[in-house]
């Protein structure tokens, strides 16, 4: 069963409460998303570490409920 954009955003916000999250459904099928996540929690972390934090937030949903997630992560400008 596909994952809704709302579910995906909720899981990320639970793990990274300060995050600004933008979710885009790339194909309209609930299976291919792009996410832009900006969080002060990413400060000092490599891009790979930032992406791992997001993947950890979705708790194994990749490959099951979610087929593809294009990630763009960063820290706030004032962080």
N, C-alpha and C positions, 0 to 999 in steps of 0.2 A: 504494500500500500504506500503510495507517495506521501511525502511530508509536505505540509503546507508552509508557505513563507512565514506565516505567523508562528508556527511551531519552531521553525528554525531560528527565527529572531528571538523567541522566548528562551530557548536553550542557551543561546549565546549570552543573552542579558543576565540570566541566572548566574552563569559562571564569571561574567565580566560586567558587574552591575553599572560601572561608570561608562561603559562603551556606547558610542554612537554607532548604530547598526543600520545599514541600508541593504535590503535584500531585493534582488531582481530575478524573476522567473524567466530564464533564458528561452525556454521553448513552450511555455504554457502547459507543461505536463506535470509539474510538481516534482520533477525528478532531476532537473538541471538548473542550478542556481548560480548567481554571482553574489558575493557578499563583500561589502566594504565595512570593515570594523576598525574603529579608531578608539584606542583606550590608553590611558596613562599606565596601565598594567604592562604594556609592551615596552615601556622605556628601558633602554639598556639591553634589550633582547634582540637577537638576530631575527631576520625575517622568517627563517625556518622555525625558530622557537615560538614566534608569534603565531604562525600558522598551526603549530602543534597545539597551542593553547586553545585555538578555535576548534580544531578537530576533537580535542579532549572534551570541549563543551558540548559537542553534539553526540558524545557518548556512543560511538560505534555505529551511528546512523549511515555512515558512508558505505556504499556497496549493498546496503539492504534497502532502506527506505529512500536513500538519496544516492543517485548515480554519479552526479558531477557537481562539484563546488569550486568555482573560480574565486579565489580569495585575493583581496587587496587589504592589507593591514597597515597600520601606522599609529603614531602617537599624536595627541593633540598638539597644535602649533605652540600653545603656551605651556606645554609640559616640560 
